[in-house]
Amino acid sequence: MPLRVKNRSKTAMARFETKFISQTLLRSVEMTVIIPSPTIPESLGVADRPASYEVKDPYPVLYLLHGLGNDHSDWTSYTNVELFAEEQSMAVIMISAENKFYRKNADGDDFFHFLSEEVPAFIKGMFPVSNRPEDTYIAGLSMGGYGAMIHGLNHPERFAAIGAFSAAIGTEDEQEKNKLQDGPFDPYGLIRKNVAEGKKIPPVYFSCGMQDMLWEKVCHYEKFMEENGVDVTWVPVDGFRHEWRFWNLQIEKFLEWIPRTDAYAADQKQHRSV
């Protein structure tokens, strides 16, 4: 009997290290894109389906944001996100945002528009990812957790879920806090605004290590979300500081947790206890 392989994961992942000229930032920018592609068993003809580069259904997509001092390459350097995305048949987009907190800055760099408008337009024009909000997610660590919250809350209609791990929320000094208050980059004000306008906020996966330097600020924001009726899954984990070992665990849990209705949803691993 010829060997046949029924893969636990239905895909392998292709990785693209991409550089293009940003119309928003007026300079060359880099990003990493990982996207499902045929597996070795499929290429050998021993899998339960033939190898093909034809994509019949666009892939769900996660915009995954790095932290302060990092860049587009760090998620793939320090975690197993490529393996976890493979198990979930999920495309993942990772940009470089320098240390600009994914917002418009006084120096003129508009990383908010870059991420919210230009990057999705570029990705959807170049890769077979879904246009449906139901298939679109945003998440990040530390500075990227803050970025995921402000983008998800500014455009709640665009995302099916938000993930924030050790989010750097409330870390500004008093002067900066006053500048941000109730504006488009204030995570507290954005929740108040959405609630006042009757907008549905996407479910939030919110986690932090209990020895993290940001623990108290993270707990304060999590309590604020609950008090304002946000559908938040709160995941405090003992034994972790502000570290990649924690974020490696959390990106796997987040990908297992997110709601799925796409054509590949059946590939999603069963949710585990968080």
N, C-alpha and C positions, 0 to 999 in steps of 0.2 A: 504494500500500500504506500503510495507516495506521501511524503511528509507534508502536512498542512499545519499552518500556524494561525491560531486565532489570538491576535494581540490583545493584551489587557489594555494597552493604549492603541488607539486607531491611527496615530500619526507619529511622525518624527517632526523635528523642527528645523526650519531654515533660518539662518541668522544673517541679517543685513546690517552692515555698518555703513551708515548713510551720511553724506555731507551735501548740503544744498545752501543756496543763497536765500536768506530770509528777507522777504520784502518788509517785514515789520522791524527787524533789528538791523537791517542794512549791512549784514556781514554773513560770512559762512558759518553755519551751525552744524552740529553733529547729532545724530541719534542712532539708537540701536532698535531694530525691529526684529522680533522673532515671530514666525508664522508657521502653521502646520504645513508639512510636505510629505511625500511618500516615504514609507518605512523601508528598511532593508528586506524584510520578508515579502513585502509587496513587490519590490524590485526584482526579487528572486523568483517570483511567481508561486510562492508557497503560502501566501496569506489568503484570507477569506474574501479579498477583493483585489483587483489588479492595480498596479501602480499607475497613477495619472496625475498630471499637473493641471488638469481641468477642475475648476472649483465650481460645483453645481450650486452650492449655497455659501454665501459670504460668511466669514468667520466672526464670532463675537470678539470684541476688542477691549483690552484694558490699557488705559494710559497710566503708567506706573512712574511715580516721581521720586527722585533721589533727595538726599538730605544735604545740609550745609557742608561745604567742602568736598562734595562728591560730584560726579558727572554721569553721563548716560551709560557708562560702562560698568558702574559699580554694582548694580543689581545682579548682573550676570557674573561678575567677578566674585562676589561674596555670598551669593545664595544659589539655590537650586531652582530658581524661577523658571529656567528653560525646561527642566524636567516636569515641574508642576504644571506649567502651561501645556506641555505635550499631553499630559494625562487628562487635561480638560479640553483639548482641542480649541485653544484660545490664542488669539494673536495678542502680543504685548508690545506697546510702544514706549520707549524710554528716551527722553530728550535730555539735553544739558541745559540747565537754567542758571548756571553759575551760582552765586549766592544771593539771588534776587527775589526769592520767596514767591516766584510765580505770579507776581503782580507788576503793575506799572510803577516805575521808580522815578525819583526826582531827577536822576541823571539822564532821563529820556528813554531808557530801555523799557519797552512795554512787553514784558514777558506774560502778562495776562492775555493780551490779544494774540500773542504768538501761540500760546498753548490752546486758547479757547477757539480761535478761528483758523489761523494759518496751518498749524500742525494737522488738525483733522482734515482740512481740505487737501493738503499734500498727501496724507496717508490714504484717504479714500480715492484719490486719483491714481495712486500708484499700486495699491495692494487690495486684494479681494476681501475687504472687511465690511461688516454690516453698517448700514446707515440707520438702523432702528435704535431708538433710545433704549429699548428693552434688551439690546445686546451690547450696550456700551457701559463701561465701568471706569472709575477713576480711584486711585489709591496711592499712598505714599508713606514714607517714613520721615519723622522729625519735621524738618522744613517742608518736605514733600507731603507730610500728613496735613500740615497747615494748608499747603497748596491744594490738596485734594478737597479739603473742606470748603475753601473759598470758591473754587471752580464749581463744585457740586451744588453749592448753595446759591451761587449767582445764576446757574442754569440748571435748576432741578429737573426741568423737562427733558434734558439731554441724557440723563444717566439713570440706570436701573439700580445702582448701588454705589456707595462711597466707602472706602477703607482708609483708616488713619491709624498708623502704628507709632506710638510714642510721639504724638503730634506736638509740634512747637507752637502752641497756642497760648497767648498771654505772656510771651517772653519779652515783649517790647519794654523799653523804658517809658517813663511817664509822658514825656514829650511826644514820642512816637505813637503811644497809645491814644493820646488826645487827637492826633492827626487822623488816625484810622477810625476813630469811634463813629459807628453808625454809617460808615461809608462802604464801598463795594469790597473792601478787603478786611472787614471786621467780622470774624466768625460769629461773634455774639449778636451783633446788629443784623447780620444776614438771617439768622434764625428768627429774630423778632420780626423782621420785615416779611419773611415768607409766611409766618403764622398770621400776621396782620392782614396779608393779602389773600389768605386762604389757599396758598399754594402747597401742593403735596411735596414734602421733602423726601428724597430717596432714603431707603433704609441705610443705616450707618453701622459698619463694623468698626469698633473703637477699642484699641488695646494698648496696654502699657505694662512694662516690667515694674514690679513693685519696689525695686531698688533703683529705678530710673531717676535721674536728676530732675526730670520734668513731672514726676509722679503727682505732686500736689496740684499743679496747674492742669494736668490732664484730668484728674478726678473732678476738679471744679467745673471744667467744661462738660464732662460727661453728665454730671448732676444737672447742669443747666439745660442740656439737651432733653433729659428725661422730664424735667419740670415743664418744658415747652412742648411735650407730646411727640418728640422725635422718636421714630422707631429705631432704637439703638441697641445693638448687641454689644454689651460691655464685657471685655475679656482682660481682667487683671491677672497677671501671672507672676507668682513668687519666684525669686531666684535670678532675676534678670535685670541688668542695668540698661544703659543706652548703647545697645550692641547688636552686631550683625547676627549672632546666634539667635537672638530673639526674633529679629525681622525675618530670618530664614524660616522659622516656624510659623510666623504670622502670615506670610504671603501664601504658604500652602493652605493654612486654615481659611484664609479669606477666599481663595479660589474654590474651595470646597463648599463654602457657605453661600456664595452669591446666588441670587435667584436666576434661573435659566429657562428660557422658552425657545431658544434657537434650535436649528436643525441638528446640532451636535450635542444637545442637552443630555441625551441618553449616554454619552460618553463620560459625563461628569461623575467622578468618584462619589461614593456615598458620604454624606456629611458625617464627620466624626465629632465626638464630644469636644467642646472648646473650653 
